[in-house]
Structure formats: structure tokens, C-alpha cells
């Protein structure tokens, strides 16, 4: 439960800063504290900069803690960049030399949050009673007022069944203008910690985007709080929360942060706004449109494109029949993909979809802004909601998710294959070479033979490192990733559609990038 402090309360200040330990350290858009941030702070807060930097460093190190071993549960080691550190000096040296940028960004976040907290504390000194829930949050910025009363539940009840079998994962987003995203960040951090939820929550002036996991009781309380909060109650309904089996175990930690965008497309919301998206289609309406689209398969040219907004490794294990699945690695590449292949969309009706619908909000707005399409439609609620209504519909394969489950299964179809032998396989693993960490598809038979890397080059590199463990073990881009064109060009390809409207296991062998081409890695020589 957060509490506000004055600039002179040193002990309380530490607790205040610790509230923000879950801010996303990878946000490269945070203000550099050595420049404009320090200029915006008052004199009292500026004095806290050295302390904030030390605290940011300590918090970063703490997130890397792992138990030493089951027999020595009180001892802590640290794991970072695929290395294990057994003493504080070595992990401190590593963080100082390899993660200076993250510490800088975290310091900026702590200072920003601290500035808000210290300013609001002055207005709270004279208030003895809580103010009833109301639209004007400026009347009472104390985040503890907006937390649920859990006194009627025991801690065991709150965390009971939060494992993968008895727990739940929530996926949601809400686009709406937020005047004070930093306040929302502090509130969400306190709310998730109170309910023992883990996951990721992104907040910006354009809204909120979250994926959190915990017990079903905790997720139910979370939804109730979100739907009763004046900031979101008129913009969200219960149906906006997509649920799946999981729990707190699906995420290594809780990370809440303030960003420029709630989904990283790489373009300022001031240039491409969520307020001008494509036309939303319900799962039922989208199903009918796809059915109509597939019925045109025998026509020489179709006026419709079924566009997958996700990354290549997502569409590789599951996709709609006949879709155009761009071979891109990040959603921030999507605008450049559209620009490079703009002629492909000239005069077309576009049916767009993604995992939960959020990428389509900005993606469809970007495509519409180009002014070349006949019309742009998007699947409301994304694949998540479609599969709830049509588990055996036109979407075949698994649904990729960005947590430790990797994928959700709604049907028995397998549309991908082992990268080594070509056998049907759709269960991702991380590349065994520590520097790479790419997702790979390698079947059990190939794994038993030692084929556990994303490609031959990476496999050989892993073997060399095993023999020389002192070599650099920091993350590197794999050769097979570096060879892939950052922005593929679809225009030279002839647009072909599937010849049958019926579900087919070989979907993807026709059309532009309907799926990744079958290119198996040659088996590396046995050692």
C-alpha cells in the first residue's frame, strides 16, 4: 500500500522509491535525467538525484536475484545476460559496465515518480478522511484510496490456485486520453502488488495496455476495480478482458511503466492517433468476411487482403487461411512494411487482425492515413475473441502469447514444422546458445540428437562456447536473424489466393507471405 512522503523524510523516501521497482527498464524513450528532466525538477527533488540513482541501481540488481540452491535458500545469487554471479562485487561490476543505460532510464523514472509523489503529499497533509470515488482525481491523488478492500480475504485465498492450472491471465487494453499517466502507473503498481499479480502494464497519455496473471480471485477483483474506476468505467466493459488459463507463474515479475505508446509501433500518437482506426468487426462478422474472401479463391484477382499484423514467429505457428503474413520481427517495422508495399493495398479492402486487437487500432489508423485502400476493417478483440466463438473456424494452429506459455491451443491443427527435419511441430523453445535467445521449433527427435539452436551457425557457436566458457556471453544477433530482410518486399510476388475455401493443412504455400517458406536448416555434423 503506497504512502506519500515529504522531501525531508529520508526513511520513508526509500519506501516511496521502492514502490516503483517494477518500472520497465527497457523503455528507451524515458527522459535522460542529465538533461531536461533535472531542469524540470524543483530544488528539493534535485537533491534526491544521487539517492535516486543509487536506488535505481539497487533495484535493478535485486530483480536479478535467484536462489543459490534449495539447500541454501537464504543465500542469493544473481543471473543476468545468461551469466550467473555468486557475489555482489561481480554483479555490481557487470551492471555498472553493461547496463548503464537501463540504470539511467530507471533513475529518470524514479525521479519523475518521486516529483509527483512529493508534490501531491503537500496537498494531503491537511486531509484526515478519504474522499469518495469521483471523476476528479486531482481532489485526492492518494492511490491507496482507489485500491479494493481485501480485508475479508486471507492471503492464502488471494494467492490460492494462481498456478497455471487454477490461475488466470488477463489480456486487455483501453485507448483513452490520460492526463496523468504517472499517477496511473503508481496506482497500477500498488493495485497489482496488493493482489499478488505479475505481468506487464504499459501506460501512456493515449491509454493503458496490460497482461497480468494471478489467482482467479485476484483477477476478478482486478477487473472489478478497473470497471469501477472513473478513468476507465465508461470506456471498458467486462468483455474487453480476454482470459486464459495461467497465473502469476506465467511472468517472472511485475513490470509497470510509462511509455509514449501503449503498443510500440514507433510512431508518435500525435502523428497517428488511435481515434481514427479501421471499422471494427465482431468475431461473427469477421468470420463471414473471411468466408466470403476464401470463396473468391478461384478468381484471378481479389479485391480483399486478409492482413496479419503480428510478427513472423507468431503467424508461423498459427494464422487465418489465405492471410498475408509479413515476415517482420517487430511491430515497429509494420509502418515501414506498409510504406514499402503500398501498391499492394491500392484499391483493396483490408481485413486486419492481431492477437487481442490492440495492434490493429494503430495499424489500421496508419494504413487508413495512406489513403490508398478501399476500406480497412479490423477484428474486434483479436484472435483471442475469435477463437472463443470459432475454435474450429478459419484460424488454424496455435495462438502465440508473450509470456512463458508461448502459445495457447484452441484446435488440434499444426501448421508449422520442425526447422531441422520438417516434421509437424509447433512448440517453441529458446535457442540453446545463450547469446541468441531466439525462439526455435525443434521436435523431440531432433532435440535428442542435440539440435537445439536456431541454425547451424548458432549451434556451432554454442559448442565452441561450451569449450571456452570465458568468451563473451552477452546477447548478440544471430546470423540467421541478420540475414532476414528487415522490411520484406511483397510487390514482386504475384498475389495468389488459396484454391479451396475449406480448411487445409498446407495453407501458406500459395500467395504472398501466406506463411514462411519451407526452408529447413541442414543438420550439423555430429560431434
C-alpha positions in Angstrom: 0.0 0.0 0.0 1.7 3.2 -1.1 2.2 6.2 1.2 3.3 9.7 0.3 6.3 11.4 1.9 7.8 14.8 2.2 11.2 15.6 0.8 12.8 15.5 4.2 11.6 12.1 5.3 14.6 10.0 4.5 13.5 6.6 5.7 10.0 7.0 4.2 11.6 8.1 0.9 13.2 4.7 0.5 9.9 3.0 0.8 8.5 5.6 -1.6 11.1 4.9 -4.3 10.7 1.1 -3.8 7.1 1.4 -5.0 8.4 2.0 -8.5 10.7 -1.0 -8.6 8.7 -2.6 -11.4 9.0 0.1 -14.0 10.1 -1.2 -17.4 13.9 -0.7 -17.6 13.9 -1.2 -21.3 11.9 1.9 -22.2 14.4 3.9 -24.3 12.1 6.9 -24.6 12.3 8.0 -21.0 13.8 11.4 -20.4 17.5 11.5 -19.8 17.9 12.6 -16.2 21.1 14.5 -17.0 19.3 16.9 -19.4 15.7 18.2 -19.4 14.5 16.1 -16.5 16.7 17.7 -13.9 15.8 21.1 -15.3 12.1 20.4 -14.7 12.6 19.2 -11.1 12.3 21.6 -8.1 15.3 22.2 -5.9 14.2 19.7 -3.2 13.8 16.9 -5.7 17.1 17.6 -7.5 18.9 17.0 -4.2 17.5 13.5 -4.4 19.1 12.7 -7.7 22.2 10.9 -6.3 20.0 8.9 -4.0 17.6 8.0 -6.8 20.4 6.8 -9.0 21.7 4.6 -6.2 18.2 3.2 -5.6 17.7 2.5 -9.3 21.0 0.6 -9.3 20.0 -1.4 -6.2 16.5 -2.2 -7.6 18.0 -3.4 -10.9 20.3 -5.7 -9.1 17.5 -7.0 -6.9 15.5 -8.0 -10.0 18.3 -10.3 -11.0 18.3 -12.3 -7.7 17.9 -16.1 -7.8 18.1 -18.7 -5.0 21.6 -20.1 -4.7 20.3 -23.6 -4.3 17.5 -25.5 -2.5 19.8 -26.4 0.4 20.9 -22.8 0.9 17.7 -21.0 0.4 18.9 -18.0 2.4 21.8 -17.3 0.1 21.2 -15.3 -3.0 23.0 -15.3 -6.4 22.3 -13.2 -9.4 21.6 -14.1 -13.0 21.9 -11.5 -15.8 22.7 -11.7 -19.5 22.8 -15.5 -19.2 25.6 -15.4 -16.6 25.5 -16.5 -13.0 27.1 -14.2 -10.4 27.8 -15.5 -6.9 29.0 -12.4 -5.2 27.8 -8.8 -5.0 31.0 -7.3 -6.4 30.8 -9.2 -9.7 27.1 -8.4 -10.3 27.6 -4.8 -9.4 30.6 -4.5 -11.8 28.6 -6.2 -14.5 25.6 -3.9 -14.1 27.7 -0.8 -14.0 29.6 -1.7 -17.2 26.8 -3.3 -19.2 23.5 -1.8 -18.1 24.4 1.9 -17.6 21.6 3.0 -20.0 18.9 1.0 -18.1 20.1 2.5 -14.8 19.9 6.0 -16.4 16.3 5.4 -17.6 15.3 3.9 -14.3 16.7 6.9 -12.4 14.7 9.2 -14.6 11.5 7.2 -13.9 12.2 7.2 -10.1 12.8 11.0 -10.2 9.6 11.6 -12.2 7.5 9.5 -9.9 9.2 11.0 -6.8 8.4 14.5 -8.1 4.8 13.6 -8.5 4.7 12.0 -5.1 6.4 14.8 -3.2 4.1 17.4 -4.8 0.9 15.5 -4.0 2.0 14.8 -0.4 1.7 18.5 0.4 -1.9 18.6 -0.5 -2.7 15.6 1.6 -1.2 16.8 4.9 -4.4 18.6 5.9 -6.8 15.8 4.9 -7.8 13.3 7.5 -10.6 11.4 5.8 -10.8 9.6 2.5 -12.7 11.3 -0.3 -15.4 9.2 -2.0 -14.7 7.9 -5.5 -15.3 10.6 -8.1 -14.3 11.8 -11.5 -11.9 14.5 -10.4 -8.8 12.6 -9.3 -7.0 15.9 -8.6 -9.1 16.2 -5.4 -7.3 13.2 -3.9 -4.3 11.8 -5.7 -3.6 9.3 -3.0 -3.5 6.0 -4.9 -4.4 4.0 -1.8 -7.9 5.5 -1.9 -8.5 3.7 -5.2 -7.5 0.2 -4.1 -10.0 -2.6 -3.2 -10.8 -3.6 0.3 -9.3 -7.2 0.6 -9.7 -7.4 4.4 -12.4 -10.1 4.0 -9.9 -12.4 2.2 -6.9 -14.1 3.7 -3.5 -14.0 1.9 -3.9 -17.7 1.1 -7.3 -17.2 -0.5 -5.8 -14.4 -2.6 -2.9 -16.5 -4.0 -4.7 -19.9 -3.9 -4.7 -21.5 -7.3 -2.6 -18.9 -9.0 -0.6 -21.6 -10.8 -1.0 -22.5 -14.4 -3.9 -24.9 -13.7 -6.0 -22.9 -11.2 -4.9 -19.4 -12.1 -5.8 -17.0 -14.9 -4.2 -14.5 -17.2 -5.9 -11.3 -18.3 -5.2 -9.5 -21.5 -6.7 -6.1 -22.1 -6.2 -2.6 -23.4 -8.1 0.7 -23.3 -7.5 3.7 -25.5 -8.5 6.9 -23.9 -6.7 10.2 -23.1 -5.0 10.2 -19.7 -3.8 13.5 -18.3 -1.6 11.9 -15.6 -0.1 8.6 -16.7 2.4 8.7 -13.9 -0.4 8.6 -11.3 -2.0 5.7 -13.2 1.4 4.0 -13.1 1.7 4.4 -9.3 -1.9 3.2 -8.9 -1.4 0.1 -11.1 1.8 -0.8 -9.3 0.1 -0.7 -5.9 -3.0 -2.5 -7.2 -1.1 -5.4 -8.8 1.2 -5.7 -5.7 -1.9 -5.8 -3.4 -3.5 -8.6 -5.4 -0.2 -10.5 -5.9 -0.4 -10.2 -9.7 2.6 -10.4 -12.0 2.8 -9.4 -15.7 3.3 -6.2 -17.7 1.3 -3.0 -17.8 2.1 -0.2 -20.2 0.6 3.3 -19.6 0.7 6.4 -21.8 -1.2 9.5 -22.4 -3.2 7.5 -25.0 -4.3 4.8 -22.6 -3.4 1.5 -20.9 -2.3 -2.0 -22.1 -1.9 -4.9 -19.7 -1.3 -8.6 -19.4 -1.4 -9.8 -15.8 -1.7 -13.2 -14.1 -2.7 -14.5 -10.7 -5.4 -16.4 -8.9 -8.9 -16.2 -10.3 -10.0 -14.3 -7.2 -7.2 -11.7 -7.8 -8.0 -11.3 -11.5 -11.8 -10.9 -10.7 -11.0 -8.2 -8.2 -8.7 -6.5 -10.7 -11.4 -6.4 -13.3 -14.0 -5.1 -10.8 -11.6 -2.3 -9.8 -10.8 -1.4 -13.4 -14.5 -1.3 -14.4 -15.4 0.9 -11.4 -12.5 3.3 -11.8 -13.8 6.7 -13.1 -10.9 6.8 -15.6 -12.0 3.6 -17.4 -15.6 2.6 -16.4 -17.2 4.5 -19.3 -14.6 3.1 -21.8 -14.4 -0.5 -20.9 -16.7 -3.5 -20.3 -16.1 -7.0 -18.9 -15.9 -8.3 -22.5 -12.8 -6.2 -23.1 -10.8 -8.5 -20.8 -9.6 -11.6 -22.6 -8.9 -14.6 -20.2 -6.9 -17.7 -20.5 -5.5 -20.4 -18.2 -2.3 -19.4 -16.5 -1.4 -17.4 -13.4 1.4 -15.5 -11.8 3.8 -18.2 -12.8 3.5 -17.1 -16.4 5.5 -14.0 -15.8 8.9 -13.7 -14.0 7.9 -10.4 -12.3 5.6 -7.4 -12.3 6.6 -4.5 -14.6 4.6 -1.3 -14.8 5.9 1.7 -16.7 5.0 4.9 -18.5 5.7 4.9 -22.3 5.0 7.1 -25.3 2.8 4.4 -26.8 0.9 1.6 -25.2 1.8 -0.7 -28.1 5.3 0.0 -29.7 4.6 0.9 -33.3 7.4 3.5 -33.2 5.3 6.5 -34.3 4.1 9.2 -32.0 0.4 9.1 -31.1 0.4 12.8 -32.1 1.0 11.8 -35.7 -1.1 8.6 -35.9 -3.9 8.6 -33.4 -6.0 5.7 -32.1 -9.0 7.9 -32.7 -9.0 7.1 -36.5 -8.9 3.3 -36.7 -10.5 0.9 -39.1 -14.1 -0.3 -38.9 -14.4 -2.9 -36.0 -16.0 -6.2 -36.9 -17.3 -8.6 -34.3 -15.9 -12.2 -34.5 -19.1 -13.3 -36.2 -18.9 -10.5 -38.8 -15.2 -11.2 -39.3 -15.9 -14.9 -39.8 -18.4 -14.1 -42.6 -16.0 -11.8 -44.3 -13.2 -14.4 -44.2 -15.6 -17.0 -45.6 -16.5 -14.6 -48.4 -12.9 -13.9 -49.0 -12.0 -17.6 -49.3 -14.9 -18.2 -51.7 -13.2 -15.8 -54.2 -10.2 -18.1 -54.3 -10.7 -19.1 -57.9 -11.0 -15.6 -59.2 -8.0 -14.2 -61.0 -7.8 -11.1 -58.7 -9.5 -10.5 -55.4 -10.4 -7.1 -54.0 -9.6 -8.2 -50.5 -6.4 -8.7 -48.5 -6.5 -10.6 -45.2 -3.7 -9.0 -43.3 -1.9 -10.4 -40.2 -0.4 -7.5 -38.1 1.8 -9.8 -36.0 5.4 -10.8 -36.1 6.6 -13.7 -38.3 7.2 -16.0 -35.4 3.6 -15.5 -34.2 2.0 -16.2 -37.6 4.4 -19.1 -38.1 2.6 -21.4 -35.6 -1.0 -20.2 -36.2 -2.8 -18.0 -38.8 -6.0 -17.4 -40.8 -6.3 -19.3 -44.0 -5.1 -17.3 -47.0 -3.7 -14.4 -45.0 -0.8 -12.1 -45.9 1.6 -12.6 -43.0 4.5 -10.1 -43.2 8.0 -11.5 -42.5 8.7 -8.8 -39.9 10.3 -9.3 -36.5 8.8 -6.3 -34.6 5.6 -4.4 -34.8 7.6 -1.2 -35.1 8.6 -2.5 -38.6 4.9 -2.6 -39.6 4.7 1.1 -40.8 7.8 0.7 -43.0 6.3 -2.6 -44.4 3.2 -0.7 -45.4 5.2 2.1 -47.0 7.4 -0.3 -49.0 4.4 -2.4 -50.2 1.8 0.4 -50.5 1.0 -0.5 -54.1 -0.2 -3.9 -52.9 -3.0 -2.3 -51.0 -4.1 0.1 -53.7 -7.9 -0.1 -54.1 -8.2 -3.1 -51.8 -10.5 -4.0 -48.9 -8.3 -4.9 -46.0 -9.3 -7.3 -43.2 -6.8 -6.9 -40.4 -6.2 -8.9 -37.3 -3.8 -9.4 -34.4 -3.7 -11.2 -31.0 -6.0 -9.1 -28.9 -6.9 -6.2 -31.2 -4.6 -3.5 -29.9 -2.0 -3.5 -32.7 -4.9 -3.2 -35.2 -6.0 0.0 -33.6 -2.9 1.9 -34.5 -2.0 -0.3 -37.5 -5.4 0.3 -39.2 -5.1 4.0 -38.5 -1.7 4.1 -40.2 -3.0 2.2 -43.2 -6.1 4.4 -43.5 -3.9 7.5 -43.3 -2.2 6.5 -46.5 -5.5 6.9 -48.4 -5.0 4.0 -50.9 -7.4 1.3 -49.5 -11.0 0.9 -50.5 -11.7 0.2 -46.8 -10.0 -1.1 -43.7 -11.6 -3.4 -41.2 -10.3 -5.0 -38.0 -11.2 -7.9 -35.9 -12.5 -6.6 -32.5 -11.0 -8.5 -29.6 -8.4 -10.1 -31.9 -7.8 -13.8 -32.4 -8.4 -14.3 -28.7 -12.1 -13.4 -29.0 -12.5 -15.1 -32.5 -11.3 -18.5 -31.1 -13.6 -18.3 -28.2 -16.5 -18.3 -30.7 -14.9 -20.3 -33.5 -12.3 -22.7 -32.2 -12.7 -24.7 -35.4 -13.1 -21.8 -37.7 -10.7 -20.4 -40.3 -7.9 -19.8 -37.8 -5.6 -22.8 -37.8 -2.8 -23.6 -35.3 -1.8 -22.1 -32.0 -2.2 -18.5 -30.7 1.2 -17.1 -29.7 1.3 -15.2 -26.4 4.1 -13.0 -25.0 4.7 -14.9 -21.7 6.3 -18.1 -20.6 3.5 -20.2 -22.1 4.5 -19.1 -25.6 1.2 -20.4 -27.1 -2.4 -21.2 -26.5 -4.2 -24.1 -28.2 -7.8 -24.0 -29.3 -7.8 -26.6 -32.0 -5.7 -29.7 -33.0 -4.2 -28.2 -36.2 -0.4 -28.0 -36.5 0.6 -25.6 -39.3 4.3 -25.3 -38.6 7.2 -27.8 -38.6 10.5 -28.6 -37.1 13.2 -26.4 -38.5 15.6 -29.3 -38.8 13.7 -32.4 -40.1 10.4 -30.8 -41.3 8.1 -32.9 -39.1 4.9 -31.2 -37.9 5.8 -29.3 -34.7 4.6 -26.0 -33.1 6.0 -25.8 -29.6 8.6 -23.1 -29.3 11.8 -23.2 -27.2 14.6 -20.7 -26.8 17.7 -21.2 -28.7 20.2 -23.1 -26.6 23.0 -20.6 -27.4 22.9 -18.0 -24.5 23.8 -15.1 -26.7 21.0 -15.7 -29.2 17.7 -16.4 -27.3 15.7 -16.7 -30.5 12.5 -18.8 -30.5 13.0 -22.1 -32.4 10.9 -25.0 -33.5 12.8 -28.3 -33.0 11.0 -31.5 -32.4 11.8 -34.0 -29.6 13.6 -36.4 -32.0 15.9 -33.6 -33.2 16.4 -32.3 -29.6 17.6 -35.8 -28.6 20.2 -35.5 -31.3 21.4 -32.2 -29.9 19.8 -29.9 -32.4 18.7 -27.2 -30.0 19.8 -24.0 -31.7 18.1 -21.7 -34.2 20.5 -22.5 -37.0 23.8 -24.3 -37.8 25.9 -21.3 -37.1 24.4 -20.8 -33.7 24.7 -24.5 -32.9 28.4 -24.4 -33.7 28.9 -21.2 -31.7 27.2 -22.8 -28.7 29.6 -25.8 -28.9 32.6 -23.5 -29.0 31.4 -21.5 -26.0 30.9 -24.7 -24.1 34.6 -25.5 -24.6 35.6 -21.9 -23.9 33.2 -20.5 -21.3 35.3 -17.4 -20.7 34.3 -16.0 -24.1 31.9 -13.0 -24.3 28.4 -14.3 -23.4 26.5 -11.1 -23.9 23.4 -11.1 -26.2 24.2 -11.0 -29.9 22.1 -11.0 -33.0 22.2 -14.4 -34.6 23.4 -14.8 -38.2 20.0 -16.3 -39.4 18.3 -13.2 -38.0 20.7 -10.8 -39.5 20.2 -12.4 -42.9 16.5 -11.8 -42.9 15.4 -8.6 -44.7 14.2 -6.1 -42.1 11.4 -5.0 -44.3 10.3 -7.6 -46.9 9.1 -6.5 -50.3 5.9 -8.3 -51.4 5.4 -6.4 -54.7 7.5 -8.7 -57.0 5.4 -11.6 -55.9 2.2 -12.5 -57.7 -0.8 -12.3 -55.5 -2.4 -15.7 -55.4 -5.2 -17.0 -53.2 -5.9 -20.5 -51.9 -7.7 -22.6 -54.4 -10.1 -24.0 -51.8 -12.3 -22.2 -49.3 -12.0 -25.3 -47.0 -9.5 -25.6 -44.1 -6.3 -27.0 -45.4 -3.2 -28.2 -43.6 -0.9 -26.9 -46.3 -2.2 -23.3 -46.0 0.6 -21.0 -46.8 2.1 -22.5 -49.9 0.1 -20.0 -52.1 0.1 -16.2 -52.0 2.4 -13.5 -50.8 4.0 -14.5 -47.5 1.0 -16.6 -46.5 3.4 -18.3 -44.3 7.2 -18.6 -44.1 8.7 -20.6 -46.9 9.7 -24.2 -46.1 13.5 -23.8 -45.6 14.9 -26.5 -43.3 18.2 -26.0 -41.7 20.8 -28.7 -42.8 21.7 -31.0 -40.0 25.0 -30.0 -38.4 27.7 -32.7 -38.4 27.6 -34.9 -35.3 30.4 -34.2 -32.9 
